Amino acid sequence: MRKLLALVAVGDDDWKVLFAKSLMEYGCDVQTFSDGAQALEQARRQRYDVVIVDESLPRTGKLEFVLNLREVAVSTPLVMVTGRLLEKERDVLSRCQVFFAGTRSQAISKVGEAVSKAGSALHGEKEKTAPSR
C-alpha cells in the first residue's frame, strides 16, 4: 500500500514545520514550499493526495492558488489556513470543497480530516474518521 503524498504550501516556517510533522504522523510523505507559484508548478507535475495552503503565500493569492489547483486536482482534499475571508471568497472556496481553518488547532484538526478523506479515496473505502492523536 503506497503512502499518501502531501503538499504543504505555507509561507511561515513555523507553520510549515507544524503541518509537515502532523502529516508525517499520519504516515504521509511531505513536500514543502514557501512560494505559491512554485507550489502550483509542482502540483501541475505531481499528483498530491492532500494539499495544505495558507493565505500568506508569496506570488499567489488564496483564490488564485485554489482555482489553479482545482484545474489539475479536482478532488484532492485541500486545507486553507486563513484568518479572514470575504463572503465572496468563502463562497468560491466552499464550491471548491476547501476545508477552512483559522487557528493552528483548527488547522491540525482539518489536516486529520483531509488525510482521512484522501486515504479513503486512495483505498476505495468509505470515508472514515482520522486516527486519534
PyMOL commands that set and color helices and strands:
alter all, ss='L'
color gray80, all
select helices_A, chain A and resi 13-25+36-45+62-72+87-95+104-122
alter helices_A, ss='H'
color red, helices_A
select strands_A, chain A and resi 5-9+29-33+50-54+78-81+98-101
alter strands_A, ss='S'
color yellow, strands_A
deselect
rebuild
show_as cartoon
